Amino acid sequence: MDAIDLLQFHVWDDSWANEPEFRDTIKKLKNDGLIRYFGLSLNRWEPDNGIKTLQTGLVDAVQVIYNIFDQAPEDNLFPVCRALNVGVIARVPLDEGSLGGKLTATTTFPVNDWRSGYFGPENLSRTVGRVEILKRILPASMTMPELALRFILSNPDVSTTIVGMRRPQHVRVNLATSDAGPLDASLLEALKPQRWDRTPQRWSD
């Protein structure tokens, strides 16, 4: 290919925003036609750790964790993206699988599966408890993944979301979900209190 459409830098720290090497490199990559757009992928539960860099004018898109639980990007990041016309890619839309609705308090993963650490003793029971509350809000005609994805796509600040899909059926269902439109205002209002503000932990990286 002639150029990379979108080059994203993962694991960012806003203290790098004023580094001449960063600024000059991105400008050169664009001017030389090697990349068309540049984006940041922000760290888990640190949606504000990129706002300063967005204000340099060098960033065209930002990838950030945003889902029913992780609503913090709405506070500060999304208004900046809106003002600067920066695209938003919502990552981890199903909260690493919990919003698929199949986890239980006894769910385990193989030792070599990174989820065995993420959904370990410090996180699994609290997560399952919050998902059970969501199930009581879930309309009878809707699945948990549909609820999760449509919540994200209901926000006009979001350009798209990226969701893991392991089976063809997942692809078909998720594509259909993207065409279903935004959630009803009353349902969105019921989901707002399900916000869960978290801070990075040793098991969450």
LOVEX-349844 format. One line per 8 residues: their letters; for each residue x, y, z of C-alpha. Coordinates in Angstrom, 1 decimal. Layout:
BEGIN
a) X/Y/Z ~ ...
This chain:
BEGIN
mdaidllq) 0.0/0.0/0.0 ~ 1.1/3.6/-0.6 ~ 0.3/4.9/2.8 ~ -1.1/3.8/6.2 ~ -4.5/5.2/6.6 ~ -4.4/5.6/10.4 ~ -1.3/5.1/12.5 ~ -2.2/4.8/16.2
fhvwddsw) 0.3/5.0/19.0 ~ -0.7/2.7/21.9 ~ 0.1/3.4/25.6 ~ 0.4/7.2/25.6 ~ 1.5/9.7/28.2 ~ 0.5/13.3/27.9 ~ 3.9/14.5/29.2 ~ 5.2/13.7/25.7
anepefrd) 2.9/16.2/24.0 ~ 5.6/18.9/23.8 ~ 8.5/16.6/22.8 ~ 10.0/18.0/19.5 ~ 10.9/14.5/18.4 ~ 7.2/13.4/18.6 ~ 5.9/16.5/16.8 ~ 8.5/16.5/14.1
tikklknd) 8.1/12.8/13.4 ~ 4.3/13.0/13.0 ~ 4.6/16.0/10.7 ~ 7.3/14.3/8.6 ~ 5.2/11.0/8.3 ~ 2.3/13.1/7.1 ~ 4.2/15.4/4.8 ~ 6.0/12.4/3.2
gliryfgl) 2.7/10.7/2.6 ~ 3.6/7.7/4.6 ~ 0.5/8.1/6.9 ~ -2.8/9.9/6.2 ~ -3.9/10.3/9.8 ~ -2.4/9.9/13.2 ~ -4.1/8.7/16.4 ~ -3.6/7.9/20.0
slnrwepd) -4.8/4.8/21.9 ~ -5.3/5.9/25.5 ~ -4.4/3.8/28.5 ~ -7.0/1.9/30.5 ~ -9.1/4.1/32.7 ~ -7.1/7.3/31.9 ~ -9.2/9.0/29.3 ~ -7.8/12.5/30.1
ngiktlqt) -4.2/11.3/29.5 ~ -4.2/12.5/25.9 ~ -6.1/15.8/25.9 ~ -3.0/18.0/25.9 ~ -1.7/16.1/22.9 ~ -5.0/16.4/21.0 ~ -4.6/20.2/21.4 ~ -1.4/20.1/19.4
glvdavqv) -3.5/19.6/16.2 ~ -1.5/16.6/15.2 ~ -4.0/14.0/16.3 ~ -6.8/13.0/14.0 ~ -8.4/10.2/16.0 ~ -8.3/8.8/19.6 ~ -9.0/5.3/20.7 ~ -10.3/5.1/24.2
iynifdqa) -12.1/2.6/26.5 ~ -15.8/3.6/26.5 ~ -18.7/1.4/27.4 ~ -21.6/1.2/29.8 ~ -19.3/0.9/32.8 ~ -16.6/3.2/31.5 ~ -18.4/6.5/30.8 ~ -15.6/8.8/32.1
pednlfpv) -14.6/9.9/28.5 ~ -17.8/11.9/28.3 ~ -16.6/14.3/31.0 ~ -13.5/15.9/29.4 ~ -12.2/13.9/26.5 ~ -15.3/13.9/24.3 ~ -16.0/17.6/24.5 ~ -12.4/18.3/23.3
cralnvgv) -12.7/15.7/20.5 ~ -16.0/17.5/19.4 ~ -14.4/20.9/19.4 ~ -11.3/19.8/17.5 ~ -13.1/17.4/15.1 ~ -11.1/14.4/16.4 ~ -12.6/11.0/15.6 ~ -13.4/8.7/18.5
iarvplde) -12.8/4.9/18.4 ~ -14.4/3.2/21.4 ~ -12.4/0.2/22.4 ~ -13.2/-2.6/24.9 ~ -16.9/-2.1/24.2 ~ -17.8/-5.3/26.1 ~ -15.6/-4.7/29.1 ~ -13.2/-7.5/28.1
gslggklt) -16.3/-9.8/27.8 ~ -18.2/-9.1/31.0 ~ -20.9/-7.2/29.0 ~ -21.5/-10.3/27.0 ~ -23.5/-11.4/30.0 ~ -22.1/-14.9/30.4 ~ -19.7/-14.5/33.3 ~ -20.6/-16.0/36.6
atttfpvn) -19.1/-15.8/40.1 ~ -17.4/-19.2/39.4 ~ -16.1/-18.4/35.9 ~ -12.4/-19.4/35.4 ~ -10.0/-19.0/32.5 ~ -6.9/-21.0/31.6 ~ -3.7/-19.8/33.3 ~ -2.2/-18.7/30.0
dwrsgyfg) -5.3/-16.7/29.2 ~ -4.7/-13.0/30.3 ~ -8.4/-12.9/31.5 ~ -7.4/-15.2/34.3 ~ -5.7/-12.2/35.9 ~ -8.1/-9.5/34.8 ~ -11.1/-11.4/36.1 ~ -9.3/-12.7/39.2
penlsrtv) -10.5/-12.4/42.8 ~ -10.2/-8.6/42.9 ~ -12.4/-8.0/39.9 ~ -14.7/-10.9/39.0 ~ -17.3/-10.8/41.8 ~ -17.7/-7.0/41.6 ~ -18.0/-7.2/37.9 ~ -20.6/-10.0/37.9
grveilkr) -22.6/-8.1/40.5 ~ -22.8/-5.0/38.3 ~ -23.7/-7.1/35.2 ~ -26.6/-8.7/37.1 ~ -28.0/-5.2/37.7 ~ -27.7/-4.5/34.0 ~ -29.7/-7.7/33.3 ~ -32.6/-6.3/35.2
ilpasmtm) -32.5/-3.2/33.0 ~ -32.1/-5.1/29.8 ~ -35.2/-5.1/27.6 ~ -36.7/-8.5/26.9 ~ -36.2/-8.1/23.2 ~ -32.5/-7.3/23.4 ~ -29.2/-9.2/24.2 ~ -26.5/-7.9/26.5
pelalrfi) -24.0/-7.4/23.6 ~ -26.6/-5.5/21.6 ~ -27.3/-3.2/24.6 ~ -23.6/-2.6/25.1 ~ -22.8/-1.8/21.5 ~ -25.9/0.3/21.0 ~ -25.1/2.3/24.1 ~ -21.8/3.3/22.6
lsnpdvst) -23.1/4.0/19.1 ~ -25.9/6.2/20.6 ~ -23.3/8.8/21.5 ~ -22.8/11.2/18.6 ~ -19.2/11.8/19.7 ~ -18.3/8.2/18.9 ~ -17.2/7.5/15.3 ~ -17.0/3.7/15.6
tivgmrrp) -16.4/0.9/18.1 ~ -14.1/-2.1/17.7 ~ -15.4/-5.4/19.2 ~ -13.7/-8.8/19.2 ~ -15.5/-11.4/17.1 ~ -14.5/-15.0/17.1 ~ -17.2/-16.6/15.1 ~ -19.0/-15.7/11.8
qhvrvnla) -22.3/-15.5/13.8 ~ -20.8/-12.8/16.0 ~ -20.0/-10.8/12.9 ~ -23.5/-11.1/11.5 ~ -25.1/-10.1/14.8 ~ -22.8/-7.2/15.5 ~ -23.3/-5.8/12.0 ~ -27.0/-6.0/12.4
tsdagpld) -26.7/-4.2/15.8 ~ -24.8/-1.3/14.1 ~ -27.9/-0.8/11.9 ~ -30.4/-0.8/14.7 ~ -29.9/2.8/15.6 ~ -29.5/4.5/19.0 ~ -31.2/3.3/22.2 ~ -34.3/5.0/23.5
asllealk) -33.7/8.1/25.6 ~ -35.3/6.4/28.7 ~ -33.0/3.4/28.4 ~ -29.9/5.5/28.0 ~ -31.0/7.5/31.1 ~ -31.3/4.2/33.0 ~ -27.8/3.2/32.0 ~ -26.1/6.4/33.1
pqrwdrtp) -26.1/5.4/36.8 ~ -24.3/2.1/35.9 ~ -21.1/4.2/35.4 ~ -18.2/2.6/37.2 ~ -15.2/4.8/37.7 ~ -12.0/2.8/38.1 ~ -8.3/3.4/38.4 ~ -5.5/1.3/36.9
qrwsd) -4.5/-1.7/39.0 ~ -1.7/-4.1/38.7 ~ -4.1/-6.7/37.3 ~ -5.8/-4.3/34.8 ~ -2.8/-3.6/32.4
